[in-house]
Amino acid sequence: MDSPPKNGHHGENGIDGHGRRPPKKPKLVAPITPSEIATEFAHHEPSVARINNGSFGSCPSSILSAQSAWQRLFLRQPDQFYSDRLRPEILRSRHAIKDLINADDVEEVSIVDNATTAAAIVLQQSSWGFSEGRFDRGDAVVMLHCAYVKKSIHAYLHRAGAHVIEVHLPFPVRSSAEIVSEFKKALVKGRSNGRKVRLAVIDHITSMPCVVVPVKELVRICREEGVDRVFVDGAHAIGNVEIDVKDIGADFYTSNLHKWFFCPPSVAFLYTKKSGTTDLQLHHPVVSHEYGNGLADESAWIGTRDYSAQLVVPDVMDFVDRFEGGIEGIRRRNHEGVVQMGEMLVEAWKTCFGTPKEMCPSMAMVGLPACLKVLSESDSLKLRRYLRVKFGVEVPIYYRASREGEEDEEAIRITGYARISHQVYNVVEDYCRFRDAVNQLVCEGVTCEMLPDN
Ligand SMILES: Cc1ncc(COP(=O)(O)O)c(C=O)c1O
């Protein structure tokens, strides 16, 4: 692994000096078996039913070993690694991502630490529009009310003079049309008083509650309405839903690779659509020697640190190819699995899903029995902790306040939802443990009020 690949020749990793992979040969390896999957994730705490892949993702042992090999290679001869290996290897990962998301050009793909960093890059650029006088004070930025990067939007844009408009995400939600309708209303508001909407930030899969948002349609509407730029925050998306950045049509798109794409923490990509000079105005917030050389190069060197998580992307591609149907097969089976497990839970608890099944990715919002009385955010945190400590179940709980004028009886009754995840390592027993834990609490007449604070 020590010698760098030579230009025009495929090196020992099969990559030429430009970071390109040779065409894929037909796969000859046997598909991964259930016991091999169990071995790959044997480092997970065995006493915990981890049905929360959504928060931190997961990384198989073989990828952790590949990461460790990169770390050692760097430490063995850091100067040579820095001068000969790091850039071509990052380029190689960028090529793999480019193909995966159907970008036109590898220059459109930068690798960054996480979706939070990607958001900072985009929001920082918009904030300069205000500080450099290209935008008027009061020009609008539109986002979902539950946007994960809400605080970043406030820090970068509200502070710079933007009027921030929140789109209410209906929940429980019955169809994509409900979201589209709310979004249209917000854009009308954004344009009122002659304001311009400078940026729309749209979560592809919202975090809490978890809903697949019709991003392609919302981007189209933004274009029709003359929104300057659209940033899709797909932190949960890659490995969870299909991403075709050309088809979606946003200016910027980010996704973490450490959530649903088996990379170690932490690595994400930021896609920036080629459009004249815009890409040159995007800068990594951590500035080092590559400043001014384009976002991809700036992001590939933000000072001395561990870049190994960025280098294992090609290994992850090989890992997912061990599964029938590759990453698409994984996605499909996870979606089917989470829906099936969700059905088992709502049947047992006589509740309902928070979204139609087609708006669940590999996660689903499952209503909890109303008698548990999840009546505040603090109740949801207490219940989550109790499930972890007392029953060994790791699952996030969402509190949803009833809204004034609401007529849907089910919606009024259910104020607590669990966000269950399904990843390749999950087994039916994980969800049965959760079902039985909740049944026991119900049976014993436990309410959130009775649970310890920590
Ligand atoms: C929609 C969304 N955006 C951004 C993030 C932040 O991801 P990270 O902490 O990896 O930056 C998350 C995390 O769950 C998320 O759900």
Ligand as a Chemical Component Dictionary entry (heavy atoms), coordinates in Angstrom:
data_LIG
# 
_chem_comp.id                   LIG 
_chem_comp.type                 NON-POLYMER 
_chem_comp.pdbx_formal_charge   0 
_chem_comp.three_letter_code    LIG 
# 
loop_
_chem_comp_atom.comp_id 
_chem_comp_atom.atom_id 
_chem_comp_atom.alt_atom_id 
_chem_comp_atom.type_symbol 
_chem_comp_atom.charge 
_chem_comp_atom.model_Cartn_x 
_chem_comp_atom.model_Cartn_y 
_chem_comp_atom.model_Cartn_z 
_chem_comp_atom.pdbx_ordinal 
LIG C1 C1 C 0 -31.413 16.347 8.635  1  
LIG C2 C2 C 0 -30.102 16.375 9.383  2  
LIG N1 N1 N 0 -29.194 17.309 9.071  3  
LIG C3 C3 C 0 -28.007 17.362 9.673  4  
LIG C4 C4 C 0 -27.662 16.440 10.639 5  
LIG C5 C5 C 0 -26.328 16.560 11.305 6  
LIG O1 O1 O 0 -25.497 15.488 10.999 7  
LIG P1 P1 P 0 -24.013 15.486 11.589 8  
LIG O2 O2 O 0 -24.147 15.530 13.080 9  
LIG O3 O3 O 0 -23.407 14.231 11.117 10 
LIG O4 O4 O 0 -23.358 16.709 11.062 11 
LIG C6 C6 C 0 -28.579 15.456 11.007 12 
LIG C7 C7 C 0 -28.258 14.477 12.061 13 
LIG O5 O5 O 0 -28.997 13.602 12.401 14 
LIG C8 C8 C 0 -29.843 15.420 10.363 15 
LIG O6 O6 O 0 -30.752 14.512 10.690 16 
# 
loop_
_chem_comp_bond.comp_id 
_chem_comp_bond.atom_id_1 
_chem_comp_bond.atom_id_2 
_chem_comp_bond.value_order 
_chem_comp_bond.pdbx_ordinal 
LIG C1 C2 SING 1  
LIG C2 N1 SING 2  
LIG C2 C8 DOUB 3  
LIG N1 C3 DOUB 4  
LIG C3 C4 SING 5  
LIG C4 C5 SING 6  
LIG C4 C6 DOUB 7  
LIG C5 O1 SING 8  
LIG O1 P1 SING 9  
LIG P1 O2 DOUB 10 
LIG P1 O3 SING 11 
LIG P1 O4 SING 12 
LIG C6 C7 SING 13 
LIG C6 C8 SING 14 
LIG C7 O5 DOUB 15 
LIG C8 O6 SING 16 
# 
